[in-house]
């Protein structure tokens, strides 16, 4: 079973991706990297599958990790132990250089963990 990390999970697209991931029994853990865990929990408490996300041995499959997408150390910490990463971040409200910074930090974090890929 895989561990999935989703960036931008509280937005329209990110919520849809997280909901689909909850339907997939092949995904052991869905890690949502968020700025505000309280807000994210409120959003996902309305998702019908969220309340049933503990079906695998009573362990909650949906895990919230709080951090800043522009902080390299936060990115490096959250990518450890994940098998797949999906970014649903919108560039609409962010300047191009900030999205580039996030992308560069993400690529570097993955390369540190798996330098041969």
Phi, psi and omega in degrees: 000149186255157172252125184248135176248130179238126172262141179079029187286347181268355176276177183303307181293316182298321177296318179297319179295315179297319178297316178297321179297323178295334179283342186269111180290348178280353179258115182285315184219136177246111183261122180253114179273114188229159175280321188228103184296322180299314178297316181297319179296323177296317179298313184280345176293341178275349179277123186300328181283341180299317182291342179253015186282002179260019186292340179270096177057029177074005180266130180295124181280340182260117184238130178262129174238125184265139178180184182247124183294344180264001180262112184304317182292327176296318179295314181300321181291317187283337181280346180297128175084005178263152180259335181212149180230132175236129176252121176247023180293139178266137176269000183302313184260008183239138174298151182306319183294331177289319178294322177297320179297314177300312182300316179296317179298320180294313179299315180296321180296318179291320179295325177297319182284326182225076187295343182273358183255000000 
